[in-house]
């Protein structure tokens, strides 16, 4: 039973995560905690081991998805490297801070965080571009497969500071940073949705490597579960990339919003029973 559960968790989280650029960590962590601590089916699961194990899995999901998105030119490598300057040290700090999380605090804070981001995505078209984040010298353009043209820019100083803060949440919650990185690129820097997803998966790959180092040192990884999850995630991530190429940009954002909203409500409810 536990093997089947792990296969489903790895596969489904990777499919959904790679479609919308969140890596799947926001699905892996709460489901591991649910089946481990609530139902008692998965042994050895604590908030810390769920987060650490998720970080290991996200390396595979991020790598598999990034390869797929690079082939269809949906990764902004140059700007992605700028974000990585901030996200990598942040991920190390977050991994260390995760040792202080309790099940209650994880569910409550992470749930509130997801709902806030989902609400921002609902009104993203009504939020005017912030001029300090949109500078002509950094402007780039992109035309998606449906012929829609986008213009966006990334100011290095702002990108590094914001990604550093996101890196902390990446290591703290074991989510690879995608749950915040994709919305940040959409809302603040006005990335095209498909490019935001592809670039986010590249950053998830690198930030997960960094945060995983911290979690391995702290003994927060259940290696037996990781092997099963890695195999399922690799297959799921490849499928997610193929699905992403066939859907409209607004559909990608809608899926992201729904996933975050549902999980956020669930985690807040669970926090009152933990």
Secondary structure, 3 states (H helix, E strand, C coil): CHHHHHHHHHHHHHHHHHHHCCCCHHHHHHHHHHHHHHCCCCCCCCHHHHHHHHHHHHHHHHHHHHHHHHHCCCCCHHHHHHHHHHHHHHHHHHHHHHHHCCHHHHHHHHHHHHHHHHHHHHCHHHCCCCHHHCCHHHCEEEECCCCCEEEECCCHHHHHHHHHHHHHHHHHHCCCCHHHHHHHHHHCCCCCHHHHHHHHHHHHHHHHHHHHHHHHHCCCCCHHHHHHHHHHHHHHHHHHHHHHCCCCHHHHHHHHHHHHHHHHHHHHHHHCCC
